[in-house]
Amino acid sequence: MTHALITTETVRRTATLGRLALTEAEIRDAALKLEGILKHFSLIQKIDTQGVPQASDMSGLHNIARADVPRSDYLSSATRLLELAPRVTRAHVHVQAVFE
Amino acid sequence: MASPVLPNTLVAARAALDKQEVSAADLVEEALTTIAQWEPTLHAFLEVFAGHARTAATASDKQRAQGTVLGPLHGVPVAIKDLICTTEGHTTAASKILQNFMAPYDATVITHLKKAGAILIGKTNLDEFAMGSSTEYSAYGPTHNPWQPARVAGGSSGGSAAAVASGSVLAALGTDTGGSIRQPASFCGVVGLKPTYGRVSRFGVIAYGSSLDQVGPFTRTVQDAAIMLSVLAGHDSQDATSSPLPVPAYETFCHGSLKGIKVGVPQEFFAEGVSPEVTTVVKAAIAALADQGATIINLSLPLTPAAIAVYYLIAKAEASTNLARFDALRYAPVSLSSHSLVEHYLEVRGQGFGAEVKRAILMGSYALSAGYYEAWYQQASRVRMLIRREYEEAFKEVDVVVGPVAPETAFTLGSKVDDPLAMYLSDALTVPLSVAGLPALSVPCGFASSLPVGLQIAAPHFKEERLFHVASVYEQAHNWWQQPRL
């Protein structure tokens, strides 16, 4: 029997890292499916990449940072932003309290 | 008064509008009527901007009457994949977690479309956050294929492909991370273009895999795709990865002959897993390129089978970080029982994301986590570099590389939705070009069992004009465009 690449315990830990609450059924299903996927993907482990750098750019691009100045054309007024919010209370975006 | 005969390409629409044979109002009404006829069958749209489009058409016609033509799309309705921010309507990414999100700004591609005179007609369906190959992972239900509604439209930009194929619009925007424009274009029988990474701004496009995502057009003809790319492309100071290279007049390359053009055919694009009927149709198209004067050169790209693993490991790793920003505090209709911020995140993200998005977060977090990073993400990134080098070598010998877009025609709804590996493998022939950052186009090249088949043509970085040249010369001699019927 080959060693499992991913177990229900790995899924639980990874789900916590990814901030996802999963049901037990979802955890079992994810472990099963990810195991099958990663087994297929393990073909890349056999490729010799000694001395090969990690890919950082594919098409010869270099980051070009714009001048650090405000652009008014992308700024919305507070009124407009509140109009777009689903719920507003006293000129604030209303969200559900997350602390007791 | 009899209804005007409405144009069926952007080129024809531009001419008809210029001659005042039709108005923008005519085009918008026709689009709204066609959308209403097809929507019960297709579910291509998540939102239709009927009121906005009519108002914009009136303004557009008034401008034209006063002698002002904004650009090549003046008065033309265009549909937008609902992954792209628009100040009209909602931008949901087909996710419950963004169900109530209305963007305060337009993506740069939308600004470009508006400056060229386009009228936004609505937002199209997609796999949630563009993760999928069938549009079945949309939180709002799947899009159906206009040729056979029991089959998928492809994905993730299935709504845009179906909207163009059904004749609802002459052009639509999609995004392509690993094939999300090319594969649905192939499945629906339209032209779909993924530009070189960096050719088109990603500003205002909800990110999936940031080193892979590109915006591109769906159209009925190659020349129309060239017109669209000329509008969309160019450097954007809001996107640090957009290229400052000048934008050629792409439309001028849509003619000529294939004499002297070297066409590479990788044997791996016809390997086991590619259906015999797709192989037959695509090989006939390649023979047609030879008949038109191209020189066919057989190639081997041995890393092609590794591209699926490379692509999905990198895309899901990038997705897991991009998706970390969604806290569902403002836009998701969830009710909470949590008592701490971390509990809140766990609960709402568990409720708000669909199955494939959760899988992306799990796979991406796993590939990036301590103990697994070197073996998975880092190795995938190194193999990605080798794939890029493989194509660089190939393009020393040939001008373009061709093959099928997808291993099969549109599959039946539900047949892969619970088998993610099978779904991923439907991208086997598009992802190699994606991980290499190359431009590639799908052009209709025939039918297999009454379903469309696309020919994929790829070129070196920033050589989209070669795609337009080869594809348009092929299309002019072998026009497979047909209009599916309800």
Interface residues (C-beta under 8 A of the other chain):
Chain A: I6 T10 V11 T14 A15 T16 L17 G18 R19 L20 A21 L22 E26 A30 K33 L34 G36 I37 L38 H40 F41 S42 L43 I44 Q45 I47 T49 V52 P53 Q54 A55 D57 M58 S59 G60 L61 N63 I64 A65 R66 Y74 S76 R80 L81 L84 A85 P86 V93 V95 Q96 V98 F99 E100
Chain B: N100 M102 A103 P104 Y105 T196 Y197 G198 S211 H235 S237 Q238 A240 T241 S242 S243 P244 L303 P305 A306 I308 A309 V310 Y312 L313 S320 A324 L329 R330 Y331 S335 L336 S338 H339 S340 L341 V342 H344 Y345 L346 E347 R349 G350 Q351 F353 K358 R359 I361 L362 M363 G364 S365 Y366 S369 A375 W376 Q378 Q379 A380 S381 R382 V383 R384 M385 L386 R388 P420 L421 Y424 V435 A436 G437 L438 H461 F462
